[in-house]
Amino acid sequence: MGLFANYRNQIYAQSVEMDNFMYLLMKDRNRRGKWTKEEIDKLVIQIKHLSTSAPFLILLVLPFGFLMLPLLANWLDRRKQPRPLTGG
């Protein structure tokens, strides 16, 4: 597990410097709606950049790899509990 924790910390450190990456990635997890096609395209471009330091991320840019985006969001999320559902 140590290797994956190191990758997670490295990816997180790089991703917070990328324009809107964490906001877009966590959009679905934070219950702000589903990703649009344009947002998925932007995430794929940014994940390609991140995959230079974490090669296993290249799986996310393969066809249908975007289906694993929620897993990446969950893995990078530092909160212990997900955000509660809001009434509005």
C-alpha positions in Angstrom: 0.0 0.0 0.0 2.9 2.3 0.5 3.6 2.6 -3.2 0.1 3.6 -4.0 0.1 6.1 -1.1 3.2 7.7 -2.6 1.6 7.9 -6.0 -1.5 9.4 -4.5 0.5 12.1 -2.8 2.5 12.8 -5.9 -0.6 13.0 -8.1 -2.4 15.1 -5.6 0.6 17.5 -5.4 0.7 17.9 -9.2 -3.0 18.0 -9.7 -3.6 21.0 -7.4 -1.4 23.0 -9.6 -3.4 22.2 -12.7 -6.2 24.5 -13.7 -9.5 23.3 -12.3 -8.4 19.6 -12.3 -9.5 18.8 -8.8 -12.7 20.8 -9.1 -13.6 18.9 -12.3 -12.5 15.5 -11.0 -14.5 15.9 -7.8 -17.6 17.3 -9.5 -19.4 14.0 -9.6 -18.3 13.1 -6.1 -19.3 16.4 -4.6 -22.8 16.0 -6.2 -22.4 19.1 -8.4 -23.7 17.1 -11.4 -22.4 14.8 -14.0 -19.4 15.5 -16.2 -20.1 17.0 -19.7 -18.3 15.7 -22.8 -16.0 18.8 -22.8 -15.1 18.3 -19.1 -14.2 14.6 -19.7 -12.1 15.7 -22.6 -10.3 18.2 -20.4 -9.8 15.7 -17.7 -8.3 13.2 -20.2 -5.8 15.8 -21.4 -4.8 16.5 -17.8 -4.6 12.8 -16.9 -2.3 12.3 -19.8 0.0 14.9 -18.3 -0.2 13.2 -14.9 0.5 9.8 -16.3 4.1 10.8 -17.0 4.8 10.4 -13.3 2.2 7.7 -12.6 2.1 5.3 -15.6 -0.9 3.4 -14.4 -3.1 6.5 -15.1 -2.7 5.8 -18.8 -5.6 3.3 -18.3 -7.9 6.2 -17.8 -7.1 7.7 -21.3 -7.8 4.4 -23.1 -11.2 4.0 -24.7 -13.9 3.9 -22.0 -11.2 4.7 -19.4 -13.3 7.7 -18.4 -15.6 5.2 -16.7 -12.9 4.8 -14.0 -12.9 8.6 -13.3 -15.1 8.2 -10.2 -12.6 5.6 -8.8 -9.7 8.1 -9.3 -11.8 10.8 -7.6 -12.5 8.5 -4.7 -8.8 7.5 -4.4 -7.6 11.1 -4.4 -10.3 12.4 -2.1 -8.8 13.2 1.3 -12.1 13.5 3.2 -13.1 10.6 5.5 -16.8 11.0 4.7 -18.5 12.0 1.4 -20.4 15.2 1.4 -24.0 14.9 2.6 -26.9 15.2 0.2 -28.4 18.6 0.1 -32.1 19.3 0.0 -32.0 21.7 -2.9 
